[in-house]
Amino acid sequence: MEILKGVLKEELSRLQSLKKSYENKLKKLIKGCLIKKEIKGNVYYYLNYRDGQKAIFKFLGRQDKGQLAQLRNDIDERRKIRRLHIQVKKDIAKMEKMVYGKKK
């Protein structure tokens, strides 16, 4: 039984370090979504995100295809990492229950 508990603690430690890694990556990546608006025949881009309760529309102006592709890749990467982060948090909660028992 002690061997199993040791393996579970090791897995818990791995998950916690993975969670910290995801949090660091999320801090570095851009958050929000890209909004495209056409005004008087010109196309302008905005970055829409939340700061607490406030919705922020940050004007990005005209973007070339390279910049747009990079922004979209960064936003998609953040969404992917966010999903993984949420899953790791759930796994940590399950693992803590297995290792330490139910918490009140």
Biopython code that builds the backbone (N, CA, C, O; Angstrom):
import numpy as np
from Bio.PDB.StructureBuilder import StructureBuilder

atoms = [
    (1, "MET", "N", (0.824, -1.197, 0.000)),
    (1, "MET", "CA", (0.000, 0.000, 0.000)),
    (1, "MET", "C", (0.862, 1.253, 0.000)),
    (1, "MET", "O", (0.501, 2.252, -0.622)),
    (2, "GLU", "N", (1.987, 1.213, 0.684)),
    (2, "GLU", "CA", (2.891, 2.369, 0.737)),
    (2, "GLU", "C", (3.472, 2.676, -0.638)),
    (2, "GLU", "O", (3.703, 3.837, -0.977)),
    (3, "ILE", "N", (3.707, 1.630, -1.428)),
    (3, "ILE", "CA", (4.240, 1.846, -2.785)),
    (3, "ILE", "C", (3.229, 2.596, -3.627)),
    (3, "ILE", "O", (3.577, 3.534, -4.344)),
    (4, "LEU", "N", (1.976, 2.181, -3.539)),
    (4, "LEU", "CA", (0.909, 2.846, -4.289)),
    (4, "LEU", "C", (0.773, 4.303, -3.852)),
    (4, "LEU", "O", (0.621, 5.191, -4.691)),
    (5, "LYS", "N", (0.825, 4.548, -2.556)),
    (5, "LYS", "CA", (0.716, 5.910, -2.048)),
    (5, "LYS", "C", (1.889, 6.760, -2.528)),
    (5, "LYS", "O", (1.712, 7.940, -2.831)),
    (6, "GLY", "N", (3.080, 6.176, -2.601)),
    (6, "GLY", "CA", (4.249, 6.892, -3.112)),
    (6, "GLY", "C", (4.097, 7.263, -4.578)),
    (6, "GLY", "O", (4.468, 8.361, -4.992)),
    (7, "VAL", "N", (3.553, 6.348, -5.355)),
    (7, "VAL", "CA", (3.323, 6.618, -6.785)),
    (7, "VAL", "C", (2.297, 7.731, -6.946)),
    (7, "VAL", "O", (2.458, 8.608, -7.795)),
    (8, "LEU", "N", (1.242, 7.700, -6.135)),
    (8, "LEU", "CA", (0.210, 8.734, -6.215)),
    (8, "LEU", "C", (0.766, 10.105, -5.819)),
    (8, "LEU", "O", (0.429, 11.114, -6.438)),
    (9, "LYS", "N", (1.609, 10.139, -4.800)),
    (9, "LYS", "CA", (2.222, 11.409, -4.391)),
    (9, "LYS", "C", (3.138, 11.939, -5.486)),
    (9, "LYS", "O", (3.192, 13.144, -5.730)),
    (10, "GLU", "N", (3.850, 11.042, -6.137)),
    (10, "GLU", "CA", (4.728, 11.449, -7.241)),
    (10, "GLU", "C", (3.911, 12.037, -8.390)),
    (10, "GLU", "O", (4.291, 13.047, -8.981)),
    (11, "GLU", "N", (2.794, 11.399, -8.697)),
    (11, "GLU", "CA", (1.907, 11.899, -9.755)),
    (11, "GLU", "C", (1.310, 13.242, -9.360)),
    (11, "GLU", "O", (1.186, 14.137, -10.197)),
    (12, "LEU", "N", (0.942, 13.390, -8.102)),
    (12, "LEU", "CA", (0.408, 14.663, -7.612)),
    (12, "LEU", "C", (1.447, 15.769, -7.763)),
    (12, "LEU", "O", (1.116, 16.879, -8.180)),
    (13, "SER", "N", (2.672, 15.481, -7.436)),
    (13, "SER", "CA", (3.758, 16.452, -7.575)),
    (13, "SER", "C", (3.954, 16.846, -9.043)),
    (13, "SER", "O", (4.159, 18.018, -9.361)),
    (14, "ARG", "N", (3.886, 15.850, -9.929)),
    (14, "ARG", "CA", (4.036, 16.116, -11.369)),
    (14, "ARG", "C", (2.909, 17.014, -11.859)),
    (14, "ARG", "O", (3.146, 17.949, -12.624)),
    (15, "LEU", "N", (1.684, 16.733, -11.422)),
    (15, "LEU", "CA", (0.537, 17.541, -11.840)),
    (15, "LEU", "C", (0.646, 18.970, -11.323)),
    (15, "LEU", "O", (0.292, 19.910, -12.035)),
    (16, "GLN", "N", (1.124, 19.148, -10.109)),
    (16, "GLN", "CA", (1.265, 20.492, -9.546)),
    (16, "GLN", "C", (2.322, 21.299, -10.304)),
    (16, "GLN", "O", (2.141, 22.495, -10.531)),
    (17, "SER", "N", (3.415, 20.655, -10.693)),
    (17, "SER", "CA", (4.423, 21.386, -11.466)),
    (17, "SER", "C", (3.903, 21.703, -12.867)),
    (17, "SER", "O", (4.223, 22.753, -13.424)),
    (18, "LEU", "N", (3.108, 20.804, -13.436)),
    (18, "LEU", "CA", (2.498, 21.046, -14.740)),
    (18, "LEU", "C", (1.521, 22.217, -14.663)),
    (18, "LEU", "O", (1.462, 23.043, -15.575)),
    (19, "LYS", "N", (0.756, 22.288, -13.575)),
    (19, "LYS", "CA", (-0.178, 23.394, -13.371)),
    (19, "LYS", "C", (0.565, 24.722, -13.303)),
    (19, "LYS", "O", (0.135, 25.709, -13.901)),
    (20, "LYS", "N", (1.663, 24.749, -12.585)),
    (20, "LYS", "CA", (2.463, 25.971, -12.464)),
    (20, "LYS", "C", (3.033, 26.382, -13.827)),
    (20, "LYS", "O", (3.079, 27.566, -14.160)),
    (21, "SER", "N", (3.461, 25.397, -14.600)),
    (21, "SER", "CA", (3.982, 25.671, -15.939)),
    (21, "SER", "C", (2.901, 26.278, -16.831)),
    (21, "SER", "O", (3.155, 27.241, -17.555)),
    (22, "TYR", "N", (1.692, 25.712, -16.776)),
    (22, "TYR", "CA", (0.581, 26.248, -17.566)),
    (22, "TYR", "C", (0.250, 27.676, -17.137)),
    (22, "TYR", "O", (-0.023, 28.526, -17.985)),
    (23, "GLU", "N", (0.270, 27.948, -15.833)),
    (23, "GLU", "CA", (-0.032, 29.293, -15.351)),
    (23, "GLU", "C", (0.988, 30.305, -15.858)),
    (23, "GLU", "O", (0.621, 31.423, -16.218)),
    (24, "ASN", "N", (2.255, 29.929, -15.892)),
    (24, "ASN", "CA", (3.293, 30.827, -16.412)),
    (24, "ASN", "C", (3.091, 31.094, -17.897)),
    (24, "ASN", "O", (3.263, 32.225, -18.353)),
    (25, "LYS", "N", (2.727, 30.060, -18.656)),
    (25, "LYS", "CA", (2.485, 30.241, -20.089)),
    (25, "LYS", "C", (1.276, 31.131, -20.326)),
    (25, "LYS", "O", (1.285, 31.963, -21.233)),
    (26, "LEU", "N", (0.222, 30.960, -19.506)),
    (26, "LEU", "CA", (-0.985, 31.770, -19.676)),
    (26, "LEU", "C", (-0.717, 33.247, -19.413)),
    (26, "LEU", "O", (-1.320, 34.111, -20.051)),
    (27, "LYS", "N", (0.187, 33.544, -18.475)),
    (27, "LYS", "CA", (0.519, 34.940, -18.184)),
    (27, "LYS", "C", (1.204, 35.610, -19.370)),
    (27, "LYS", "O", (1.044, 36.812, -19.581)),
    (28, "LYS", "N", (1.964, 34.843, -20.141)),
    (28, "LYS", "CA", (2.734, 35.402, -21.247)),
    (28, "LYS", "C", (1.914, 35.583, -22.518)),
    (28, "LYS", "O", (2.210, 36.459, -23.331)),
    (29, "LEU", "N", (0.884, 34.760, -22.692)),
    (29, "LEU", "CA", (0.107, 34.803, -23.931)),
    (29, "LEU", "C", (-0.993, 35.852, -23.866)),
    (29, "LEU", "O", (-1.480, 36.208, -22.792)),
    (30, "ILE", "N", (-1.369, 36.333, -25.042)),
    (30, "ILE", "CA", (-2.406, 37.353, -25.177)),
    (30, "ILE", "C", (-3.764, 36.725, -24.879)),
    (30, "ILE", "O", (-4.011, 35.578, -25.250)),
    (31, "LYS", "N", (-4.642, 37.467, -24.213)),
    (31, "LYS", "CA", (-5.960, 36.933, -23.912)),
    (31, "LYS", "C", (-7.019, 37.705, -24.670)),
    (31, "LYS", "O", (-6.801, 38.844, -25.084)),
    (32, "GLY", "N", (-8.171, 37.074, -24.849)),
    (32, "GLY", "CA", (-9.277, 37.720, -25.531)),
    (32, "GLY", "C", (-9.557, 37.093, -26.876)),
    (32, "GLY", "O", (-9.092, 35.994, -27.181)),
    (33, "CYS", "N", (-10.323, 37.807, -27.674)),
    (33, "CYS", "CA", (-10.619, 37.345, -29.026)),
    (33, "CYS", "C", (-10.476, 38.516, -29.995)),
    (33, "CYS", "O", (-10.568, 39.681, -29.608)),
    (34, "LEU", "N", (-10.254, 38.186, -31.229)),
    (34, "LEU", "CA", (-10.021, 39.173, -32.273)),
    (34, "LEU", "C", (-11.348, 39.557, -32.911)),
    (34, "LEU", "O", (-12.120, 38.690, -33.321)),
    (35, "ILE", "N", (-11.613, 40.859, -32.995)),
    (35, "ILE", "CA", (-12.843, 41.382, -33.601)),
    (35, "ILE", "C", (-12.466, 42.150, -34.864)),
    (35, "ILE", "O", (-11.569, 42.993, -34.850)),
    (36, "LYS", "N", (-13.166, 41.844, -35.954)),
    (36, "LYS", "CA", (-12.929, 42.517, -37.231)),
    (36, "LYS", "C", (-14.110, 43.449, -37.499)),
    (36, "LYS", "O", (-15.266, 43.026, -37.479)),
    (37, "LYS", "N", (-13.801, 44.728, -37.751)),
    (37, "LYS", "CA", (-14.858, 45.696, -38.070)),
    (37, "LYS", "C", (-14.508, 46.386, -39.380)),
    (37, "LYS", "O", (-13.358, 46.741, -39.635)),
    (38, "GLU", "N", (-15.538, 46.563, -40.202)),
    (38, "GLU", "CA", (-15.340, 47.274, -41.466)),
    (38, "GLU", "C", (-16.021, 48.628, -41.329)),
    (38, "GLU", "O", (-17.234, 48.717, -41.133)),
    (39, "ILE", "N", (-15.216, 49.682, -41.437)),
    (39, "ILE", "CA", (-15.717, 51.043, -41.292)),
    (39, "ILE", "C", (-15.344, 51.827, -42.545)),
    (39, "ILE", "O", (-14.165, 51.995, -42.858)),
    (40, "LYS", "N", (-16.353, 52.299, -43.251)),
    (40, "LYS", "CA", (-16.170, 53.068, -44.487)),
    (40, "LYS", "C", (-15.241, 52.362, -45.470)),
    (40, "LYS", "O", (-14.375, 52.987, -46.082)),
    (41, "GLY", "N", (-15.432, 51.059, -45.611)),
    (41, "GLY", "CA", (-14.647, 50.288, -46.571)),
    (41, "GLY", "C", (-13.282, 49.856, -46.068)),
    (41, "GLY", "O", (-12.605, 49.086, -46.749)),
    (42, "ASN", "N", (-12.856, 50.313, -44.916)),
    (42, "ASN", "CA", (-11.569, 49.908, -44.344)),
    (42, "ASN", "C", (-11.798, 48.866, -43.253)),
    (42, "ASN", "O", (-12.788, 48.921, -42.524)),
    (43, "VAL", "N", (-10.876, 47.922, -43.152)),
    (43, "VAL", "CA", (-10.983, 46.856, -42.162)),
    (43, "VAL", "C", (-10.046, 47.171, -41.002)),
    (43, "VAL", "O", (-8.850, 47.396, -41.189)),
    (44, "TYR", "N", (-10.615, 47.182, -39.804)),
    (44, "TYR", "CA", (-9.849, 47.439, -38.586)),
    (44, "TYR", "C", (-10.047, 46.271, -37.633)),
    (44, "TYR", "O", (-11.081, 45.603, -37.657)),
    (45, "TYR", "N", (-9.043, 46.032, -36.793)),
    (45, "TYR", "CA", (-9.110, 44.926, -35.843)),
    (45, "TYR", "C", (-9.031, 45.442, -34.414)),
    (45, "TYR", "O", (-8.334, 46.409, -34.108)),
    (46, "TYR", "N", (-9.777, 44.756, -33.554)),
    (46, "TYR", "CA", (-9.805, 45.065, -32.126)),
    (46, "TYR", "C", (-9.561, 43.776, -31.349)),
    (46, "TYR", "O", (-9.910, 42.685, -31.801)),
    (47, "LEU", "N", (-8.967, 43.919, -30.194)),
    (47, "LEU", "CA", (-8.805, 42.797, -29.287)),
    (47, "LEU", "C", (-9.808, 42.982, -28.158)),
    (47, "LEU", "O", (-9.775, 43.990, -27.453)),
    (48, "ASN", "N", (-10.692, 42.017, -27.986)),
    (48, "ASN", "CA", (-11.745, 42.085, -26.977)),
    (48, "ASN", "C", (-11.388, 41.149, -25.824)),
    (48, "ASN", "O", (-11.184, 39.953, -26.032)),
    (49, "TYR", "N", (-11.312, 41.694, -24.605)),
    (49, "TYR", "CA", (-11.036, 40.873, -23.423)),
    (49, "TYR", "C", (-11.645, 41.527, -22.200)),
    (49, "TYR", "O", (-12.111, 42.664, -22.259)),
    (50, "ARG", "N", (-11.640, 40.808, -21.097)),
    (50, "ARG", "CA", (-12.198, 41.313, -19.845)),
    (50, "ARG", "C", (-11.093, 41.631, -18.865)),
    (50, "ARG", "O", (-10.094, 40.918, -18.768)),
    (51, "ASP", "N", (-11.294, 42.724, -18.138)),
    (51, "ASP", "CA", (-10.421, 43.096, -17.035)),
    (51, "ASP", "C", (-11.327, 43.217, -15.812)),
    (51, "ASP", "O", (-11.890, 44.279, -15.543)),
    (52, "GLY", "N", (-11.456, 42.122, -15.083)),
    (52, "GLY", "CA", (-12.419, 42.089, -13.984)),
    (52, "GLY", "C", (-13.819, 42.066, -14.553)),
    (52, "GLY", "O", (-14.181, 41.141, -15.281)),
    (53, "GLN", "N", (-14.607, 43.071, -14.232)),
    (53, "GLN", "CA", (-15.973, 43.172, -14.736)),
    (53, "GLN", "C", (-16.060, 43.980, -16.035)),
    (53, "GLN", "O", (-17.086, 43.962, -16.714)),
    (54, "LYS", "N", (-14.976, 44.690, -16.376)),
    (54, "LYS", "CA", (-14.999, 45.565, -17.552)),
    (54, "LYS", "C", (-14.638, 44.801, -18.823)),
    (54, "LYS", "O", (-13.708, 43.994, -18.837)),
    (55, "ALA", "N", (-15.387, 45.070, -19.884)),
    (55, "ALA", "CA", (-15.058, 44.550, -21.202)),
    (55, "ALA", "C", (-14.177, 45.588, -21.896)),
    (55, "ALA", "O", (-14.556, 46.755, -21.991)),
    (56, "ILE", "N", (-13.030, 45.181, -22.369)),
    (56, "ILE", "CA", (-12.066, 46.081, -22.997)),
    (56, "ILE", "C", (-12.000, 45.772, -24.498)),
    (56, "ILE", "O", (-11.865, 44.615, -24.896)),
    (57, "PHE", "N", (-12.094, 46.800, -25.307)),
    (57, "PHE", "CA", (-11.886, 46.700, -26.745)),
    (57, "PHE", "C", (-10.630, 47.492, -27.068)),
    (57, "PHE", "O", (-10.658, 48.722, -27.110)),
    (58, "LYS", "N", (-9.532, 46.791, -27.297)),
    (58, "LYS", "CA", (-8.260, 47.441, -27.586)),
    (58, "LYS", "C", (-8.110, 47.557, -29.105)),
    (58, "LYS", "O", (-8.168, 46.561, -29.826)),
    (59, "PHE", "N", (-7.920, 48.775, -29.568)),
    (59, "PHE", "CA", (-7.780, 49.035, -31.001)),
    (59, "PHE", "C", (-6.415, 48.551, -31.478)),
    (59, "PHE", "O", (-5.381, 48.953, -30.943)),
    (60, "LEU", "N", (-6.423, 47.689, -32.485)),
    (60, "LEU", "CA", (-5.174, 47.193, -33.063)),
    (60, "LEU", "C", (-4.885, 47.831, -34.417)),
    (60, "LEU", "O", (-3.755, 47.774, -34.901)),
    (61, "GLY", "N", (-5.889, 48.431, -35.023)),
    (61, "GLY", "CA", (-5.702, 49.079, -36.314)),
    (61, "GLY", "C", (-5.716, 48.080, -37.455)),
    (61, "GLY", "O", (-6.262, 46.982, -37.340)),
    (62, "ARG", "N", (-5.106, 48.482, -38.556)),
    (62, "ARG", "CA", (-4.997, 47.583, -39.705)),
    (62, "ARG", "C", (-3.858, 46.602, -39.440)),
    (62, "ARG", "O", (-2.804, 46.979, -38.926)),
    (63, "GLN", "N", (-4.080, 45.370, -39.789)),
    (63, "GLN", "CA", (-3.078, 44.324, -39.569)),
    (63, "GLN", "C", (-2.802, 43.622, -40.893)),
    (63, "GLN", "O", (-3.716, 43.379, -41.682)),
    (64, "ASP", "N", (-1.535, 43.299, -41.126)),
    (64, "ASP", "CA", (-1.242, 42.514, -42.320)),
    (64, "ASP", "C", (-1.495, 41.035, -42.015)),
    (64, "ASP", "O", (-1.739, 40.671, -40.864)),
    (65, "LYS", "N", (-1.438, 40.197, -43.030)),
    (65, "LYS", "CA", (-1.786, 38.787, -42.865)),
    (65, "LYS", "C", (-0.854, 38.069, -41.896)),
    (65, "LYS", "O", (-1.289, 37.183, -41.161)),
    (66, "GLY", "N", (0.410, 38.440, -41.889)),
    (66, "GLY", "CA", (1.367, 37.815, -40.979)),
    (66, "GLY", "C", (1.056, 38.120, -39.519)),
    (66, "GLY", "O", (1.085, 37.229, -38.671)),
    (67, "GLN", "N", (0.760, 39.377, -39.234)),
    (67, "GLN", "CA", (0.425, 39.777, -37.869)),
    (67, "GLN", "C", (-0.877, 39.122, -37.414)),
    (67, "GLN", "O", (-0.986, 38.675, -36.272)),
    (68, "LEU", "N", (-1.876, 39.067, -38.323)),
    (68, "LEU", "CA", (-3.153, 38.436, -37.990)),
    (68, "LEU", "C", (-2.967, 36.955, -37.688)),
    (68, "LEU", "O", (-3.538, 36.433, -36.730)),
    (69, "ALA", "N", (-2.174, 36.286, -38.502)),
    (69, "ALA", "CA", (-1.931, 34.859, -38.279)),
    (69, "ALA", "C", (-1.256, 34.631, -36.928)),
    (69, "ALA", "O", (-1.600, 33.692, -36.211)),
    (70, "GLN", "N", (-0.297, 35.489, -36.583)),
    (70, "GLN", "CA", (0.397, 35.351, -35.302)),
    (70, "GLN", "C", (-0.558, 35.590, -34.129)),
    (70, "GLN", "O", (-0.530, 34.850, -33.146)),
    (71, "LEU", "N", (-1.401, 36.624, -34.232)),
    (71, "LEU", "CA", (-2.383, 36.897, -33.179)),
    (71, "LEU", "C", (-3.351, 35.727, -33.008)),
    (71, "LEU", "O", (-3.643, 35.312, -31.887)),
    (72, "ARG", "N", (-3.837, 35.209, -34.113)),
    (72, "ARG", "CA", (-4.778, 34.079, -34.039)),
    (72, "ARG", "C", (-4.107, 32.847, -33.444)),
    (72, "ARG", "O", (-4.717, 32.130, -32.651)),
    (73, "ASN", "N", (-2.857, 32.598, -33.819)),
    (73, "ASN", "CA", (-2.128, 31.457, -33.256)),
    (73, "ASN", "C", (-1.943, 31.615, -31.750)),
    (73, "ASN", "O", (-2.114, 30.658, -30.994)),
    (74, "ASP", "N", (-1.591, 32.836, -31.314)),
    (74, "ASP", "CA", (-1.407, 33.088, -29.882)),
    (74, "ASP", "C", (-2.716, 32.891, -29.110)),
    (74, "ASP", "O", (-2.720, 32.310, -28.025)),
    (75, "ILE", "N", (-3.814, 33.372, -29.670)),
    (75, "ILE", "CA", (-5.114, 33.235, -29.016)),
    (75, "ILE", "C", (-5.523, 31.763, -28.950)),
    (75, "ILE", "O", (-6.019, 31.300, -27.923)),
    (76, "ASP", "N", (-5.314, 31.024, -30.057)),
    (76, "ASP", "CA", (-5.639, 29.599, -30.065)),
    (76, "ASP", "C", (-4.771, 28.822, -29.079)),
    (76, "ASP", "O", (-5.253, 27.919, -28.396)),
    (77, "GLU", "N", (-3.496, 29.176, -29.009)),
    (77, "GLU", "CA", (-2.578, 28.522, -28.074)),
    (77, "GLU", "C", (-3.037, 28.768, -26.634)),
    (77, "GLU", "O", (-3.021, 27.852, -25.811)),
    (78, "ARG", "N", (-3.442, 29.993, -26.332)),
    (78, "ARG", "CA", (-3.922, 30.301, -24.982)),
    (78, "ARG", "C", (-5.167, 29.488, -24.640)),
    (78, "ARG", "O", (-5.282, 28.966, -23.531)),
    (79, "ARG", "N", (-6.101, 29.378, -25.587)),
    (79, "ARG", "CA", (-7.314, 28.594, -25.344)),
    (79, "ARG", "C", (-6.976, 27.128, -25.072)),
    (79, "ARG", "O", (-7.546, 26.502, -24.178)),
    (80, "LYS", "N", (-6.043, 26.594, -25.855)),
    (80, "LYS", "CA", (-5.635, 25.201, -25.679)),
    (80, "LYS", "C", (-5.004, 24.995, -24.302)),
    (80, "LYS", "O", (-5.333, 24.038, -23.600)),
    (81, "ILE", "N", (-4.103, 25.890, -23.923)),
    (81, "ILE", "CA", (-3.432, 25.773, -22.630)),
    (81, "ILE", "C", (-4.427, 25.976, -21.489)),
    (81, "ILE", "O", (-4.316, 25.332, -20.446)),
    (82, "ARG", "N", (-5.384, 26.854, -21.680)),
    (82, "ARG", "CA", (-6.408, 27.091, -20.646)),
    (82, "ARG", "C", (-7.230, 25.837, -20.399)),
    (82, "ARG", "O", (-7.524, 25.494, -19.253)),
    (83, "ARG", "N", (-7.606, 25.145, -21.488)),
    (83, "ARG", "CA", (-8.349, 23.892, -21.345)),
    (83, "ARG", "C", (-7.521, 22.850, -20.593)),
    (83, "ARG", "O", (-8.029, 22.154, -19.713)),
    (84, "LEU", "N", (-6.245, 22.754, -20.950)),
    (84, "LEU", "CA", (-5.354, 21.811, -20.275)),
    (84, "LEU", "C", (-5.191, 22.173, -18.798)),
    (84, "LEU", "O", (-5.156, 21.293, -17.938)),
    (85, "HIS", "N", (-5.093, 23.470, -18.508)),
    (85, "HIS", "CA", (-4.945, 23.945, -17.133)),
    (85, "HIS", "C", (-6.165, 23.557, -16.299)),
    (85, "HIS", "O", (-6.022, 23.109, -15.162)),
    (86, "ILE", "N", (-7.345, 23.725, -16.851)),
    (86, "ILE", "CA", (-8.576, 23.369, -16.151)),
    (86, "ILE", "C", (-8.602, 21.869, -15.869)),
    (86, "ILE", "O", (-8.975, 21.447, -14.775)),
    (87, "GLN", "N", (-8.202, 21.062, -16.861)),
    (87, "GLN", "CA", (-8.189, 19.612, -16.682)),
    (87, "GLN", "C", (-7.184, 19.193, -15.611)),
    (87, "GLN", "O", (-7.464, 18.301, -14.810)),
    (88, "VAL", "N", (-6.020, 19.834, -15.595)),
    (88, "VAL", "CA", (-4.996, 19.505, -14.599)),
    (88, "VAL", "C", (-5.493, 19.853, -13.198)),
    (88, "VAL", "O", (-5.243, 19.108, -12.250)),
    (89, "LYS", "N", (-6.195, 20.978, -13.058)),
    (89, "LYS", "CA", (-6.743, 21.347, -11.746)),
    (89, "LYS", "C", (-7.740, 20.297, -11.253)),
    (89, "LYS", "O", (-7.757, 19.970, -10.066)),
    (90, "LYS", "N", (-8.562, 19.773, -12.147)),
    (90, "LYS", "CA", (-9.505, 18.723, -11.779)),
    (90, "LYS", "C", (-8.760, 17.454, -11.379)),
    (90, "LYS", "O", (-9.123, 16.795, -10.405)),
    (91, "ASP", "N", (-7.723, 17.115, -12.132)),
    (91, "ASP", "CA", (-6.927, 15.923, -11.828)),
    (91, "ASP", "C", (-6.221, 16.053, -10.482)),
    (91, "ASP", "O", (-6.114, 15.077, -9.740)),
    (92, "ILE", "N", (-5.742, 17.251, -10.165)),
    (92, "ILE", "CA", (-5.084, 17.484, -8.873)),
    (92, "ILE", "C", (-6.081, 17.262, -7.735)),
    (92, "ILE", "O", (-5.743, 16.646, -6.725)),
    (93, "ALA", "N", (-7.297, 17.758, -7.895)),
    (93, "ALA", "CA", (-8.317, 17.582, -6.855)),
    (93, "ALA", "C", (-8.603, 16.095, -6.641)),
    (93, "ALA", "O", (-8.712, 15.647, -5.500)),
    (94, "LYS", "N", (-8.724, 15.328, -7.725)),
    (94, "LYS", "CA", (-8.973, 13.887, -7.606)),
    (94, "LYS", "C", (-7.793, 13.190, -6.933)),
    (94, "LYS", "O", (-7.971, 12.334, -6.067)),
    (95, "MET", "N", (-6.592, 13.572, -7.344)),
    (95, "MET", "CA", (-5.389, 12.938, -6.810)),
    (95, "MET", "C", (-5.228, 13.242, -5.320)),
    (95, "MET", "O", (-4.827, 12.368, -4.552)),
    (96, "GLU", "N", (-5.538, 14.471, -4.909)),
    (96, "GLU", "CA", (-5.452, 14.826, -3.491)),
    (96, "GLU", "C", (-6.429, 14.009, -2.654)),
    (96, "GLU", "O", (-6.117, 13.631, -1.525)),
    (97, "LYS", "N", (-7.612, 13.734, -3.203)),
    (97, "LYS", "CA", (-8.576, 12.888, -2.495)),
    (97, "LYS", "C", (-8.041, 11.469, -2.339)),
    (97, "LYS", "O", (-8.229, 10.837, -1.300)),
    (98, "MET", "N", (-7.373, 10.974, -3.379)),
    (98, "MET", "CA", (-6.829, 9.613, -3.305)),
    (98, "MET", "C", (-5.667, 9.521, -2.310)),
    (98, "MET", "O", (-5.546, 8.542, -1.573)),
    (99, "VAL", "N", (-4.828, 10.538, -2.299)),
    (99, "VAL", "CA", (-3.639, 10.504, -1.445)),
    (99, "VAL", "C", (-3.978, 10.818, 0.006)),
    (99, "VAL", "O", (-3.564, 10.099, 0.916)),
    (100, "TYR", "N", (-4.728, 11.887, 0.219)),
    (100, "TYR", "CA", (-4.957, 12.378, 1.584)),
    (100, "TYR", "C", (-6.341, 12.033, 2.128)),
    (100, "TYR", "O", (-6.608, 12.287, 3.303)),
    (101, "GLY", "N", (-7.201, 11.480, 1.338)),
    (101, "GLY", "CA", (-8.563, 11.209, 1.779)),
    (101, "GLY", "C", (-9.440, 12.420, 1.547)),
    (101, "GLY", "O", (-8.982, 13.441, 1.035)),
    (102, "LYS", "N", (-10.694, 12.306, 1.921)),
    (102, "LYS", "CA", (-11.628, 13.408, 1.711)),
    (102, "LYS", "C", (-11.294, 14.567, 2.640)),
    (102, "LYS", "O", (-10.984, 14.374, 3.816)),
    (103, "LYS", "N", (-11.364, 15.778, 2.084)),
    (103, "LYS", "CA", (-11.150, 16.976, 2.881)),
    (103, "LYS", "C", (-12.491, 17.582, 3.225)),
    (103, "LYS", "O", (-13.419, 17.547, 2.416)),
    (104, "LYS", "N", (-12.599, 18.125, 4.393)),
    (104, "LYS", "CA", (-13.867, 18.722, 4.827)),
    (104, "LYS", "C", (-13.922, 20.172, 4.459)),
    (104, "LYS", "O", (-14.914, 20.843, 4.743)),
]
sb = StructureBuilder()
sb.init_structure("model")
sb.init_model(0)
sb.init_chain("A")
sb.init_seg("    ")
for serial, (resi, resn, name, xyz) in enumerate(atoms, 1):
    if name == "N":
        sb.init_residue(resn, " ", resi, " ")
    sb.init_atom(name, np.array(xyz, "f"), 0.0, 1.0, " ", f" {name:<3s}", serial, name[0])
structure = sb.get_structure()
